[in-house]
Amino acid sequence: MKLALFGIGGMIGSRIAQEALNRGHQITAIVRDPNRIPLSHEHLTAVIGDILNPESVASIVAGHDAVLSAVGPGKGQDPQMLVQVARSLVEGLQRAGVRRLVMIGGAGTLEIKPGLQLVNAPNFPAAYLPLARAHRDALNVYRASNLDWTSISPARDIEPGTRTGKFRTSTDQLLTDEMGESRISAEDYAVAFIDEIEKPKSIRKRIGVAY
């Protein structure tokens, strides 16, 4: 498949790209600085573009089978930029005639019990509230669109680790193990991400991924 990827420079985005390349897909990485791409591969092409500009998005993603977004706010950047990203992607993909969009979601919007999202739990870290709320607002933008989107929320804890290819998925629930922990390696998250692109099971839905 020919995939357009925003956010290849991040911890999760780089692993999504590597997983896709390992499976034989072609990646167009849309970046601001082509010299800062962490990967090199014969099926990886870097293109300068602006995810916040719908015209830029449309011109680059046209002709791709799917668009992948692993973009997050940079250091010191307002988390609400995720809402701007969502609006730009929706408009840009519509202009380009590309319907399939898969993006990183936020764990904070997953439910820890029916009707209670993690972000609304009394012990949710205050420092992460703006980011969690921004992910929730962005998800509402995607839900209101006519795209074939899928939002994939990682476990509460995600960090570099080992690719096992083994994990569980949920719809709106935060998955935890027998010790009450919610975690996933970035490598296994990438497996779930590319699985959904290759064999869509959650069109116009949000899913959670964890061990």
Secondary structure, DSSP 8 states (H G I E B T S, - for coil): -EEEEE-TTSHHHHHHHHHHHHTT-EEEEEES-GGG-S---TTEEEEE--TT-HHHHHHHHTT-SEEEE-----TT--TTHHHHHHHHHHHHHHHHT--EEEEE--GGGSEEETTEEGGGSTTS-GGGHHHHHHHHHHHHHHHTS-SEEEEEE--SEEES----S--EEESSB----TTS--EEEHHHHHHHHHHHHHS---TTEEEEEE-
